[in-house]
Amino acid sequence: METAIVFIALFAAIFGIMYLYYTTRHKERLALIEKGADASLFNTGKEKRQFPFSWSKFTLKTGMFFMGIALGVMAGAILSYSGVLNEGANYPSMIFFFGGLSLVLFYVIDRRLK
């Protein structure tokens, strides 16, 4: 029962904050319009701004990241069979190392293409 009260209070707080934000913004805009301000003040420039998302870059980044994780798993297995690192540390360390290395390589490739 206590968790339900917490969730209800959380959603009520979020709703209250958003309600106050939008009603205040609406009142400010109406006051500006009544004073004769130009309506171009409300344009935030969304039409002119280009969205910098590219599917080709996203697929290249995720592909390189997953290949880095796979290389990390293989390197961790090699290190565990050879006994170089402790059994608990070899897999996570190699996964994070090769995953991060693949993201750094993506950054280098992306900068060279620009």
C-alpha positions as CSV (number, residue, x, y, z in Angstrom):
1,M,0.0,0.0,0.0
2,E,2.9,2.3,0.8
3,T,4.3,1.9,-2.7
4,A,1.0,2.8,-4.3
5,I,0.9,6.0,-2.3
6,V,4.5,6.8,-3.4
7,F,3.7,6.2,-7.1
8,I,0.5,8.3,-6.9
9,A,2.4,11.1,-5.2
10,L,5.2,10.9,-7.8
11,F,2.8,11.1,-10.7
12,A,0.8,13.9,-9.1
13,A,4.0,15.9,-8.6
14,I,5.1,15.4,-12.2
15,F,1.6,16.4,-13.4
16,G,1.5,19.4,-11.2
17,I,4.9,20.7,-12.4
18,M,4.0,20.2,-16.0
19,Y,0.6,21.8,-15.5
20,L,2.1,24.9,-13.9
21,Y,4.8,25.1,-16.6
22,Y,2.3,25.0,-19.5
23,T,-0.3,27.3,-18.0
24,T,2.4,29.9,-17.1
25,R,3.8,29.7,-20.6
26,H,0.4,30.1,-22.1
27,K,-0.4,33.2,-19.9
28,E,2.9,34.8,-20.7
29,R,2.3,34.3,-24.4
30,L,-1.2,35.8,-24.2
31,A,0.2,38.8,-22.3
32,L,2.8,39.4,-25.0
33,I,0.2,39.1,-27.8
34,E,-2.1,41.5,-26.0
35,K,0.7,44.0,-25.7
36,G,1.3,43.8,-29.5
37,A,4.5,41.8,-29.5
38,D,5.5,40.0,-32.7
39,A,4.4,36.4,-33.0
40,S,7.9,35.4,-34.2
41,L,9.1,35.4,-30.6
42,F,7.4,32.0,-30.2
43,N,9.4,30.4,-33.0
44,T,12.1,28.4,-31.3
45,G,13.9,27.6,-34.5
46,K,12.8,24.0,-34.8
47,E,12.2,24.3,-38.5
48,K,15.6,25.5,-39.3
49,R,17.6,23.1,-37.1
50,Q,18.6,19.8,-38.7
51,F,18.4,16.6,-36.7
52,P,22.0,15.2,-36.6
53,F,21.0,11.6,-36.4
54,S,22.2,9.3,-39.1
55,W,21.1,5.6,-39.4
56,S,24.3,4.7,-41.2
57,K,26.5,6.0,-38.4
58,F,24.2,4.4,-35.8
59,T,24.5,1.0,-37.4
60,L,28.2,1.3,-37.9
61,K,28.6,2.3,-34.2
62,T,26.5,-0.5,-32.9
63,G,28.1,-3.0,-35.2
64,M,31.6,-2.0,-34.1
65,F,30.5,-2.0,-30.4
66,F,29.1,-5.5,-30.6
67,M,32.1,-6.8,-32.5
68,G,34.3,-5.2,-29.7
69,I,32.2,-7.0,-27.1
70,A,32.6,-10.3,-29.0
71,L,36.4,-9.8,-29.2
72,G,36.4,-9.0,-25.5
73,V,34.6,-12.3,-24.7
74,M,37.1,-14.2,-26.9
75,A,40.0,-12.4,-25.3
76,G,38.6,-13.1,-21.8
77,A,38.3,-16.8,-22.7
78,I,41.8,-16.9,-23.9
79,L,43.1,-15.3,-20.8
80,S,41.1,-17.6,-18.5
81,Y,42.4,-20.7,-20.2
82,S,46.0,-19.5,-20.1
83,G,45.7,-18.4,-16.5
84,V,47.0,-14.8,-17.0
85,L,44.3,-13.0,-15.1
86,N,42.0,-14.0,-12.2
87,E,38.9,-15.9,-13.1
88,G,36.5,-13.2,-12.0
89,A,38.3,-10.2,-13.6
90,N,39.2,-11.4,-17.1
91,Y,35.8,-11.4,-18.8
92,P,34.4,-8.0,-17.6
93,S,37.8,-6.3,-18.1
94,M,38.2,-7.5,-21.6
95,I,34.6,-6.8,-22.6
96,F,34.8,-3.2,-21.4
97,F,38.3,-2.8,-22.9
98,F,37.4,-4.0,-26.4
99,G,33.9,-2.3,-26.3
100,G,35.5,1.0,-25.4
101,L,38.3,0.5,-28.0
102,S,35.6,-0.1,-30.7
103,L,33.8,3.1,-29.8
104,V,37.1,5.1,-29.9
105,L,37.8,3.6,-33.3
106,F,34.4,4.6,-34.5
107,Y,35.1,8.2,-33.3
108,V,38.4,8.2,-35.3
109,I,36.6,6.8,-38.4
110,D,33.8,9.3,-38.1
111,R,36.2,12.3,-37.7
112,R,38.1,11.2,-40.8
113,L,34.9,10.9,-42.9
114,K,34.0,14.5,-42.1
